[in-house]
Amino acid sequence: MAEKYVSEAVIGRLPRYYRKLCELEDRGIERISSLELSREMGLNASQIRRDFNCFGGFGQQGYGYQVQKLKSELVSILGLNKTYNAVIVGAGNIGRALLNYKGFSDQGFYIKAIFDINPDVIGTSLEGVTVLSVFEFEEYVKANNINMGVICTPAGTAQDVCDMFIRLGITAVWNFAPRELSCPPNVEVENVNLSDSLYILAYRMNENNHEA
């Protein structure tokens, strides 16, 4: 039987649902209806039901959703019940900020090492992690169970880094470099372009000023 298609829009909303359910659980809320959840999140209730129906529903008509159970289902759907070992290439500002953030390990994402090509940076310690030479990358990946690569390099070297990941069997790439990457179909890439977010924010501000 063919797998059910889940749109990118639905996938993009799953982290929002997960964060909201964590918040509701912290507030001691045990059950919530799709209407109440829609008010909490600024979404349409029927949209929420359709989204969850992509994965089997989870709710009960007239009763709503059990917050803890729905959160557990999303943990499984998002793969947060597994562990992921990641490496960063690029020890600049973004690479350092990611290494400094301790929340990743709470969700099962472990940054095991960080690499750079700059001899002034190699050998220094960042958050207790020694920056390794990019020329040690292949040996390190082969000796450790690495399944995710993070690119924090300038745009000009990002594709070369991505190709290195792919050659070593890393098929999940988190890309912070400001360029599109060319990858085979079996490689999952999540692009995070900080400039794009600023451009969109600037556009919305500009539109609001025109309407005022």
FIKOLZA-1660 file (N, C-alpha, C; in steps of 0.1 Angstrom, whole numbers, plus 5000, padded with zeros to 4 digits):
% residues 212
   i   px   py   pz ch aa at
   1 5008 4988 5000  A  M  N
   1 5000 5000 5000  A  M CA
   1 5009 5012 5000  A  M  C
   2 5006 5022 4992  A  A  N
   2 5014 5034 4990  A  A CA
   2 5012 5043 5003  A  A  C
   3 5024 5049 5007  A  E  N
   3 5023 5058 5018  A  E CA
   3 5015 5070 5015  A  E  C
   4 5008 5075 5026  A  K  N
   4 5000 5087 5024  A  K CA
   4 5009 5099 5023  A  K  C
   5 5006 5108 5013  A  Y  N
   5 5013 5120 5011  A  Y CA
   5 5010 5130 5022  A  Y  C
   6 5020 5136 5028  A  V  N
   6 5019 5147 5038  A  V CA
   6 5026 5159 5032  A  V  C
   7 5018 5170 5031  A  S  N
   7 5024 5182 5024  A  S CA
   7 5034 5188 5033  A  S  C
   8 5043 5196 5027  A  E  N
   8 5053 5204 5034  A  E CA
   8 5047 5214 5044  A  E  C
   9 5035 5219 5040  A  A  N
   9 5028 5229 5049  A  A CA
   9 5024 5222 5062  A  A  C
  10 5019 5210 5061  A  V  N
  10 5015 5202 5073  A  V CA
  10 5028 5199 5081  A  V  C
  11 5038 5194 5075  A  I  N
  11 5050 5191 5082  A  I CA
  11 5056 5203 5089  A  I  C
  12 5055 5215 5082  A  G  N
  12 5060 5227 5088  A  G CA
  12 5052 5231 5101  A  G  C
  13 5040 5227 5102  A  R  N
  13 5032 5231 5114  A  R CA
  13 5034 5221 5126  A  R  C
  14 5040 5209 5123  A  L  N
  14 5041 5200 5134  A  L CA
  14 5050 5205 5146  A  L  C
  15 5061 5212 5143  A  P  N
  15 5069 5217 5155  A  P CA
  15 5060 5227 5163  A  P  C
  16 5052 5235 5156  A  R  N
  16 5044 5245 5163  A  R CA
  16 5034 5237 5173  A  R  C
  17 5028 5226 5167  A  Y  N
  17 5019 5218 5176  A  Y CA
  17 5026 5213 5188  A  Y  C
  18 5038 5208 5185  A  Y  N
  18 5046 5201 5196  A  Y CA
  18 5049 5211 5207  A  Y  C
  19 5054 5223 5203  A  R  N
  19 5057 5234 5213  A  R CA
  19 5045 5238 5221  A  R  C
  20 5033 5239 5214  A  K  N
  20 5021 5243 5221  A  K CA
  20 5017 5232 5231  A  K  C
  21 5018 5220 5227  A  L  N
  21 5014 5209 5236  A  L CA
  21 5023 5208 5248  A  L  C
  22 5036 5211 5246  A  C  N
  22 5045 5212 5258  A  C CA
  22 5041 5223 5267  A  C  C
  23 5037 5234 5261  A  E  N
  23 5033 5246 5269  A  E CA
  23 5020 5242 5277  A  E  C
  24 5010 5236 5270  A  L  N
  24 4998 5232 5276  A  L CA
  24 5000 5222 5288  A  L  C
  25 5009 5213 5285  A  E  N
  25 5012 5203 5296  A  E CA
  25 5018 5210 5308  A  E  C
  26 5027 5220 5306  A  D  N
  26 5033 5227 5317  A  D CA
  26 5023 5235 5324  A  D  C
  27 5012 5239 5317  A  R  N
  27 5001 5247 5324  A  R CA
  27 4991 5238 5331  A  R  C
  28 4993 5225 5330  A  G  N
  28 4985 5215 5337  A  G CA
  28 4972 5212 5329  A  G  C
  29 4971 5215 5317  A  I  N
  29 4959 5213 5309  A  I CA
  29 4960 5198 5303  A  I  C
  30 4950 5190 5306  A  E  N
  30 4950 5176 5303  A  E CA
  30 4943 5173 5290  A  E  C
  31 4933 5181 5287  A  R  N
  31 4925 5179 5275  A  R CA
  31 4922 5192 5268  A  R  C
  32 4921 5192 5254  A  I  N
  32 4918 5204 5247  A  I CA
  32 4911 5200 5234  A  I  C
  33 4901 5208 5230  A  S  N
  33 4894 5206 5218  A  S CA
  33 4901 5213 5206  A  S  C
  34 4898 5209 5194  A  S  N
  34 4904 5215 5182  A  S CA
  34 4901 5230 5182  A  S  C
  35 4889 5234 5186  A  L  N
  35 4885 5248 5187  A  L CA
  35 4893 5256 5197  A  L  C
  36 4895 5250 5209  A  E  N
  36 4904 5256 5219  A  E CA
  36 4918 5257 5214  A  E  C
  37 4923 5247 5208  A  L  N
  37 4937 5247 5203  A  L CA
  37 4938 5257 5191  A  L  C
  38 4928 5259 5183  A  S  N
  38 4928 5269 5173  A  S CA
  38 4930 5283 5178  A  S  C
  39 4922 5285 5189  A  R  N
  39 4923 5298 5195  A  R CA
  39 4937 5301 5202  A  R  C
  40 4943 5290 5207  A  E  N
  40 4956 5291 5213  A  E CA
  40 4967 5295 5203  A  E  C
  41 4965 5289 5191  A  M  N
  41 4975 5290 5181  A  M CA
  41 4972 5299 5169  A  M  C
  42 4960 5305 5168  A  G  N
  42 4957 5313 5157  A  G CA
  42 4955 5306 5144  A  G  C
  43 4951 5293 5145  A  L  N
  43 4948 5285 5133  A  L CA
  43 4934 5282 5132  A  L  C
  44 4929 5276 5121  A  N  N
  44 4916 5272 5119  A  N CA
  44 4914 5258 5125  A  N  C
  45 4903 5256 5132  A  A  N
  45 4901 5243 5139  A  A CA
  45 4900 5232 5129  A  A  C
  46 4893 5234 5117  A  S  N
  46 4892 5223 5107  A  S CA
  46 4906 5220 5101  A  S  C
  47 4915 5230 5100  A  Q  N
  47 4928 5228 5096  A  Q CA
  47 4936 5219 5105  A  Q  C
  48 4934 5222 5118  A  I  N
  48 4941 5214 5128  A  I CA
  48 4936 5199 5127  A  I  C
  49 4923 5197 5126  A  R  N
  49 4918 5183 5125  A  R CA
  49 4923 5176 5112  A  R  C
  50 4924 5184 5101  A  R  N
  50 4929 5178 5088  A  R CA
  50 4944 5175 5090  A  R  C
  51 4951 5183 5096  A  D  N
  51 4966 5181 5099  A  D CA
  51 4968 5168 5106  A  D  C
  52 4960 5166 5117  A  F  N
  52 4962 5154 5126  A  F CA
  52 4957 5142 5119  A  F  C
  53 4947 5144 5110  A  N  N
  53 4941 5132 5103  A  N CA
  53 4951 5126 5093  A  N  C
  54 4961 5134 5089  A  C  N
  54 4972 5129 5081  A  C CA
  54 4979 5118 5087  A  C  C
  55 4979 5117 5101  A  F  N
  55 4986 5108 5108  A  F CA
  55 4977 5098 5117  A  F  C
  56 4964 5099 5114  A  G  N
  56 4955 5090 5121  A  G CA
  56 4945 5096 5130  A  G  C
  57 4945 5109 5132  A  G  N
  57 4935 5116 5139  A  G CA
  57 4939 5120 5153  A  G  C
  58 4938 5110 5162  A  F  N
  58 4942 5111 5177  A  F CA
  58 4931 5117 5185  A  F  C
  59 4921 5123 5180  A  G  N
  59 4911 5130 5188  A  G CA
  59 4899 5121 5189  A  G  C
  60 4889 5125 5197  A  Q  N
  60 4877 5119 5199  A  Q CA
  60 4866 5129 5199  A  Q  C
  61 4856 5127 5190  A  Q  N
  61 4845 5137 5188  A  Q CA
  61 4838 5139 5201  A  Q  C
  62 4837 5152 5205  A  G  N
  62 4830 5155 5217  A  G CA
  62 4839 5155 5229  A  G  C
  63 4851 5150 5228  A  Y  N
  63 4860 5149 5239  A  Y CA
  63 4873 5157 5237  A  Y  C
  64 4877 5158 5224  A  G  N
  64 4889 5165 5221  A  G CA
  64 4902 5157 5221  A  G  C
  65 4913 5163 5224  A  Y  N
  65 4926 5156 5224  A  Y CA
  65 4931 5155 5239  A  Y  C
  66 4936 5144 5242  A  Q  N
  66 4944 5143 5254  A  Q CA
  66 4958 5149 5252  A  Q  C
  67 4961 5159 5259  A  V  N
  67 4974 5166 5256  A  V CA
  67 4986 5158 5257  A  V  C
  68 4987 5150 5268  A  Q  N
  68 4999 5142 5270  A  Q CA
  68 5000 5131 5259  A  Q  C
  69 4989 5125 5255  A  K  N
  69 4989 5114 5245  A  K CA
  69 4992 5120 5231  A  K  C
  70 4986 5132 5228  A  L  N
  70 4989 5138 5215  A  L CA
  70 5004 5143 5214  A  L  C
  71 5009 5148 5225  A  K  N
  71 5023 5151 5225  A  K CA
  71 5032 5139 5223  A  K  C
  72 5028 5128 5229  A  S  N
  72 5036 5116 5227  A  S CA
  72 5035 5111 5213  A  S  C
  73 5024 5112 5206  A  E  N
  73 5022 5109 5192  A  E CA
  73 5031 5117 5184  A  E  C
  74 5032 5130 5187  A  L  N
  74 5040 5139 5179  A  L CA
  74 5055 5137 5181  A  L  C
  75 5059 5133 5193  A  V  N
  75 5073 5129 5196  A  V CA
  75 5077 5118 5186  A  V  C
  76 5068 5108 5185  A  S  N
  76 5071 5097 5176  A  S CA
  76 5071 5101 5161  A  S  C
  77 5061 5109 5157  A  I  N
  77 5060 5114 5143  A  I CA
  77 5073 5122 5139  A  I  C
  78 5077 5131 5148  A  L  N
  78 5088 5139 5146  A  L CA
  78 5102 5132 5148  A  L  C
  79 5101 5120 5153  A  G  N
  79 5114 5113 5155  A  G CA
  79 5121 5118 5168  A  G  C
  80 5115 5124 5177  A  L  N
  80 5121 5130 5189  A  L CA
  80 5124 5119 5199  A  L  C
  81 5119 5107 5197  A  N  N
  81 5122 5096 5206  A  N CA
  81 5135 5088 5202  A  N  C
  82 5142 5094 5192  A  K  N
  82 5155 5088 5188  A  K CA
  82 5166 5098 5191  A  K  C
  83 5178 5094 5190  A  T  N
  83 5190 5103 5192  A  T CA
  83 5197 5105 5178  A  T  C
  84 5202 5117 5177  A  Y  N
  84 5209 5121 5164  A  Y CA
  84 5223 5127 5168  A  Y  C
  85 5233 5122 5161  A  N  N
  85 5247 5127 5164  A  N CA
  85 5250 5137 5152  A  N  C
  86 5253 5149 5155  A  A  N
  86 5256 5159 5145  A  A CA
  86 5270 5165 5146  A  A  C
  87 5275 5169 5135  A  V  N
  87 5288 5176 5134  A  V CA
  87 5286 5190 5127  A  V  C
  88 5293 5200 5132  A  I  N
  88 5292 5213 5126  A  I CA
  88 5305 5215 5118  A  I  C
  89 5303 5221 5106  A  V  N
  89 5315 5226 5098  A  V CA
  89 5313 5241 5097  A  V  C
  90 5323 5248 5103  A  G  N
  90 5323 5262 5103  A  G CA
  90 5321 5267 5117  A  G  C
  91 5333 5272 5123  A  A  N
  91 5333 5277 5137  A  A CA
  91 5332 5292 5138  A  A  C
  92 5324 5298 5129  A  G  N
  92 5321 5312 5129  A  G CA
  92 5310 5315 5139  A  G  C
  93 5304 5327 5138  A  N  N
  93 5294 5331 5148  A  N CA
  93 5282 5321 5149  A  N  C
  94 5277 5317 5137  A  I  N
  94 5265 5308 5138  A  I CA
  94 5269 5294 5143  A  I  C
  95 5280 5289 5139  A  G  N
  95 5285 5276 5144  A  G CA
  95 5287 5277 5159  A  G  C
  96 5293 5287 5164  A  R  N
  96 5295 5289 5178  A  R CA
  96 5282 5290 5186  A  R  C
  97 5272 5297 5180  A  A  N
  97 5259 5299 5187  A  A CA
  97 5252 5286 5188  A  A  C
  98 5253 5278 5177  A  L  N
  98 5246 5265 5178  A  L CA
  98 5253 5255 5188  A  L  C
  99 5266 5256 5188  A  L  N
  99 5273 5248 5198  A  L CA
  99 5270 5252 5212  A  L  C
 100 5268 5265 5214  A  N  N
 100 5265 5270 5227  A  N CA
 100 5251 5267 5232  A  N  C
 101 5242 5264 5223  A  Y  N
 101 5228 5262 5227  A  Y CA
 101 5226 5248 5233  A  Y  C
 102 5222 5247 5245  A  K  N
 102 5221 5234 5252  A  K CA
 102 5208 5227 5251  A  K  C
 103 5198 5234 5244  A  G  N
 103 5185 5228 5243  A  G CA
 103 5184 5216 5233  A  G  C
 104 5194 5216 5224  A  F  N
 104 5193 5205 5214  A  F CA
 104 5194 5191 5220  A  F  C
 105 5203 5190 5230  A  S  N
 105 5204 5176 5236  A  S CA
 105 5192 5172 5244  A  S  C
 106 5184 5182 5249  A  D  N
 106 5171 5178 5255  A  D CA
 106 5162 5171 5246  A  D  C
 107 5163 5173 5233  A  Q  N
 107 5154 5167 5223  A  Q CA
 107 5161 5156 5215  A  Q  C
 108 5173 5152 5220  A  G  N
 108 5180 5140 5214  A  G CA
 108 5190 5144 5203  A  G  C
 109 5193 5157 5201  A  F  N
 109 5202 5161 5191  A  F CA
 109 5216 5164 5198  A  F  C
 110 5226 5157 5195  A  Y  N
 110 5239 5159 5201  A  Y CA
 110 5249 5164 5191  A  Y  C
 111 5255 5175 5194  A  I  N
 111 5266 5180 5185  A  I CA
 111 5279 5175 5191  A  I  C
 112 5284 5166 5183  A  K  N
 112 5296 5158 5188  A  K CA
 112 5309 5165 5185  A  K  C
 113 5310 5173 5174  A  A  N
 113 5323 5180 5171  A  A CA
 113 5320 5192 5162  A  A  C
 114 5330 5201 5161  A  I  N
 114 5329 5212 5152  A  I CA
 114 5343 5213 5145  A  I  C
 115 5342 5216 5132  A  F  N
 115 5354 5216 5123  A  F CA
 115 5355 5230 5117  A  F  C
 116 5368 5233 5113  A  D  N
 116 5370 5246 5106  A  D CA
 116 5383 5244 5098  A  D  C
 117 5385 5253 5089  A  I  N
 117 5397 5253 5081  A  I CA
 117 5407 5264 5085  A  I  C
 118 5403 5273 5093  A  N  N
 118 5412 5284 5098  A  N CA
 118 5422 5279 5108  A  N  C
 119 5435 5280 5106  A  P  N
 119 5445 5275 5115  A  P CA
 119 5444 5283 5128  A  P  C
 120 5439 5296 5128  A  D  N
 120 5439 5304 5140  A  D CA
 120 5427 5299 5150  A  D  C
 121 5418 5291 5144  A  V  N
 121 5407 5286 5152  A  V CA
 121 5409 5272 5156  A  V  C
 122 5415 5264 5147  A  I  N
 122 5417 5250 5150  A  I CA
 122 5425 5248 5163  A  I  C
 123 5421 5239 5171  A  G  N
 123 5427 5237 5184  A  G CA
 123 5422 5245 5196  A  G  C
 124 5415 5255 5193  A  T  N
 124 5409 5263 5204  A  T CA
 124 5397 5256 5209  A  T  C
 125 5393 5260 5221  A  S  N
 125 5381 5253 5228  A  S CA
 125 5369 5262 5228  A  S  C
 126 5358 5257 5223  A  L  N
 126 5345 5264 5223  A  L CA
 126 5335 5256 5231  A  L  C
 127 5331 5262 5243  A  E  N
 127 5321 5255 5251  A  E CA
 127 5327 5241 5255  A  E  C
 128 5340 5240 5257  A  G  N
 128 5346 5227 5261  A  G CA
 128 5348 5218 5250  A  G  C
 129 5345 5222 5238  A  V  N
 129 5347 5213 5226  A  V CA
 129 5359 5219 5218  A  V  C
 130 5368 5211 5215  A  T  N
 130 5380 5215 5207  A  T CA
 130 5377 5216 5192  A  T  C
 131 5380 5227 5186  A  V  N
 131 5377 5228 5171  A  V CA
 131 5387 5220 5164  A  V  C
 132 5382 5211 5155  A  L  N
 132 5391 5202 5148  A  L CA
 132 5393 5207 5134  A  L  C
 133 5404 5202 5127  A  S  N
 133 5406 5206 5114  A  S CA
 133 5397 5199 5104  A  S  C
 134 5392 5206 5094  A  V  N
 134 5383 5200 5084  A  V CA
 134 5390 5188 5078  A  V  C
 135 5403 5187 5078  A  F  N
 135 5410 5176 5072  A  F CA
 135 5409 5164 5080  A  F  C
 136 5405 5165 5093  A  E  N
 136 5402 5153 5101  A  E CA
 136 5388 5148 5100  A  E  C
 137 5380 5155 5092  A  F  N
 137 5366 5153 5092  A  F CA
 137 5362 5138 5088  A  F  C
 138 5368 5134 5077  A  E  N
 138 5365 5120 5072  A  E CA
 138 5368 5110 5082  A  E  C
 139 5380 5111 5088  A  E  N
 139 5384 5101 5098  A  E CA
 139 5374 5101 5110  A  E  C
 140 5370 5113 5114  A  Y  N
 140 5361 5114 5126  A  Y CA
 140 5348 5108 5123  A  Y  C
 141 5342 5111 5111  A  V  N
 141 5329 5106 5108  A  V CA
 141 5329 5091 5107  A  V  C
 142 5340 5085 5101  A  K  N
 142 5340 5071 5100  A  K CA
 142 5342 5064 5113  A  K  C
 143 5348 5071 5123  A  A  N
 143 5350 5064 5136  A  A CA
 143 5338 5067 5146  A  A  C
 144 5329 5075 5142  A  N  N
 144 5318 5079 5151  A  N CA
 144 5305 5077 5143  A  N  C
 145 5294 5075 5151  A  N  N
 145 5281 5073 5145  A  N CA
 145 5274 5087 5142  A  N  C
 146 5279 5093 5131  A  I  N
 146 5274 5106 5128  A  I CA
 146 5263 5105 5117  A  I  C
 147 5251 5111 5119  A  N  N
 147 5240 5109 5109  A  N CA
 147 5234 5123 5105  A  N  C
 148 5241 5134 5110  A  M  N
 148 5236 5147 5106  A  M CA
 148 5247 5157 5105  A  M  C
 149 5247 5165 5094  A  G  N
 149 5258 5175 5092  A  G CA
 149 5252 5189 5092  A  G  C
 150 5259 5198 5098  A  V  N
 150 5254 5212 5099  A  V CA
 150 5264 5221 5092  A  V  C
 151 5260 5228 5082  A  I  N
 151 5268 5237 5075  A  I CA
 151 5267 5251 5079  A  I  C
 152 5278 5257 5084  A  C  N
 152 5279 5271 5089  A  C CA
 152 5290 5278 5082  A  C  C
 153 5293 5275 5070  A  T  N
 153 5304 5281 5063  A  T CA
 153 5299 5292 5054  A  T  C
 154 5308 5300 5048  A  P  N
 154 5304 5309 5037  A  P CA
 154 5298 5302 5026  A  P  C
 155 5290 5310 5018  A  A  N
 155 5282 5304 5007  A  A CA
 155 5292 5296 4997  A  A  C
 156 5303 5302 4994  A  G  N
 156 5312 5297 4984  A  G CA
 156 5317 5283 4987  A  G  C
 157 5318 5278 4999  A  T  N
 157 5323 5265 5003  A  T CA
 157 5312 5255 5007  A  T  C
 158 5299 5260 5008  A  A  N
 158 5289 5252 5013  A  A CA
 158 5286 5239 5005  A  A  C
 159 5286 5240 4991  A  Q  N
 159 5284 5228 4983  A  Q CA
 159 5295 5218 4985  A  Q  C
 160 5307 5223 4986  A  D  N
 160 5318 5213 4988  A  D CA
 160 5317 5206 5001  A  D  C
 161 5312 5213 5012  A  V  N
 161 5310 5206 5025  A  V CA
 161 5299 5196 5024  A  V  C
 162 5288 5200 5017  A  C  N
 162 5277 5191 5015  A  C CA
 162 5281 5179 5007  A  C  C
 163 5289 5180 4997  A  D  N
 163 5293 5169 4989  A  D CA
 163 5302 5160 4998  A  D  C
 164 5309 5165 5007  A  M  N
 164 5317 5157 5016  A  M CA
 164 5308 5149 5026  A  M  C
 165 5298 5156 5031  A  F  N
 165 5288 5149 5039  A  F CA
 165 5282 5137 5031  A  F  C
 166 5278 5139 5019  A  I  N
 166 5271 5129 5011  A  I CA
 166 5281 5117 5009  A  I  C
 167 5293 5120 5005  A  R  N
 167 5303 5110 5002  A  R CA
 167 5305 5101 5014  A  R  C
 168 5304 5107 5026  A  L  N
 168 5306 5099 5038  A  L CA
 168 5293 5093 5044  A  L  C
 169 5282 5094 5037  A  G  N
 169 5270 5087 5041  A  G CA
 169 5261 5095 5050  A  G  C
 170 5264 5108 5051  A  I  N
 170 5255 5117 5059  A  I CA
 170 5244 5122 5050  A  I  C
 171 5232 5118 5053  A  T  N
 171 5221 5122 5044  A  T CA
 171 5210 5131 5050  A  T  C
 172 5214 5138 5062  A  A  N
 172 5206 5148 5068  A  A CA
 172 5215 5160 5069  A  A  C
 173 5211 5171 5063  A  V  N
 173 5219 5184 5062  A  V CA
 173 5211 5196 5067  A  V  C
 174 5216 5202 5077  A  W  N
 174 5211 5215 5082  A  W CA
 174 5219 5226 5077  A  W  C
 175 5214 5234 5068  A  N  N
 175 5223 5243 5060  A  N CA
 175 5220 5258 5064  A  N  C
 176 5230 5264 5070  A  F  N
 176 5229 5278 5074  A  F CA
 176 5236 5287 5064  A  F  C
 177 5242 5281 5054  A  A  N
 177 5249 5289 5044  A  A CA
 177 5239 5296 5034  A  A  C
 178 5241 5308 5030  A  P  N
 178 5231 5315 5022  A  P CA
 178 5232 5311 5007  A  P  C
 179 5229 5298 5004  A  R  N
 179 5229 5293 4991  A  R CA
 179 5221 5280 4990  A  R  C
 180 5215 5277 4978  A  E  N
 180 5208 5265 4976  A  E CA
 180 5219 5254 4973  A  E  C
 181 5216 5242 4978  A  L  N
 181 5225 5231 4977  A  L CA
 181 5220 5221 4967  A  L  C
 182 5228 5215 4959  A  S  N
 182 5225 5205 4950  A  S CA
 182 5227 5191 4956  A  S  C
 183 5217 5183 4958  A  C  N
 183 5218 5170 4965  A  C CA
 183 5210 5160 4958  A  C  C
 184 5214 5147 4959  A  P  N
 184 5206 5136 4954  A  P CA
 184 5192 5135 4962  A  P  C
 185 5183 5128 4956  A  P  N
 185 5169 5127 4963  A  P CA
 185 5169 5121 4977  A  P  C
 186 5179 5112 4980  A  N  N
 186 5179 5106 4993  A  N CA
 186 5185 5114 5004  A  N  C
 187 5189 5126 5001  A  V  N
 187 5195 5135 5011  A  V CA
 187 5185 5146 5015  A  V  C
 188 5182 5147 5028  A  E  N
 188 5172 5156 5033  A  E CA
 188 5180 5169 5037  A  E  C
 189 5176 5180 5031  A  V  N
 189 5182 5193 5035  A  V CA
 189 5172 5203 5040  A  V  C
 190 5176 5209 5052  A  E  N
 190 5167 5219 5057  A  E CA
 190 5176 5232 5057  A  E  C
 191 5171 5242 5049  A  N  N
 191 5178 5254 5048  A  N CA
 191 5173 5265 5058  A  N  C
 192 5182 5271 5064  A  V  N
 192 5179 5282 5074  A  V CA
 192 5186 5294 5069  A  V  C
 193 5179 5303 5062  A  N  N
 193 5185 5315 5057  A  N CA
 193 5180 5327 5065  A  N  C
 194 5189 5332 5074  A  L  N
 194 5185 5343 5083  A  L CA
 194 5182 5356 5076  A  L  C
 195 5189 5358 5065  A  S  N
 195 5186 5370 5057  A  S CA
 195 5171 5370 5051  A  S  C
 196 5167 5358 5046  A  D  N
 196 5154 5357 5041  A  D CA
 196 5143 5361 5051  A  D  C
 197 5145 5356 5064  A  S  N
 197 5136 5360 5075  A  S CA
 197 5135 5375 5077  A  S  C
 198 5147 5381 5076  A  L  N
 198 5147 5396 5078  A  L CA
 198 5140 5403 5066  A  L  C
 199 5142 5398 5054  A  Y  N
 199 5136 5403 5042  A  Y CA
 199 5121 5403 5043  A  Y  C
 200 5116 5391 5047  A  I  N
 200 5101 5389 5049  A  I CA
 200 5096 5399 5059  A  I  C
 201 5103 5400 5071  A  L  N
 201 5099 5409 5081  A  L CA
 201 5098 5423 5076  A  L  C
 202 5109 5427 5068  A  A  N
 202 5109 5441 5063  A  A CA
 202 5098 5443 5053  A  A  C
 203 5095 5433 5045  A  Y  N
 203 5084 5434 5036  A  Y CA
 203 5070 5437 5043  A  Y  C
 204 5068 5429 5054  A  R  N
 204 5056 5430 5061  A  R CA
 204 5055 5444 5068  A  R  C
 205 5066 5449 5073  A  M  N
 205 5066 5462 5079  A  M CA
 205 5063 5473 5069  A  M  C
 206 5069 5471 5057  A  N  N
 206 5067 5480 5046  A  N CA
 206 5053 5481 5041  A  N  C
 207 5046 5469 5040  A  E  N
 207 5032 5468 5036  A  E CA
 207 5023 5474 5047  A  E  C
 208 5026 5472 5060  A  N  N
 208 5018 5478 5070  A  N CA
 208 5019 5493 5070  A  N  C
 209 5031 5498 5067  A  N  N
 209 5033 5513 5066  A  N CA
 209 5025 5519 5055  A  N  C
 210 5024 5511 5044  A  H  N
 210 5016 5516 5032  A  H CA
 210 5001 5517 5035  A  H  C
 211 4997 5507 5044  A  E  N
 211 4983 5506 5047  A  E CA
 211 4979 5516 5057  A  E  C
 212 4989 5521 5065  A  A  N
 212 4985 5530 5076  A  A CA
 212 4981 5544 5071  A  A  C
% end
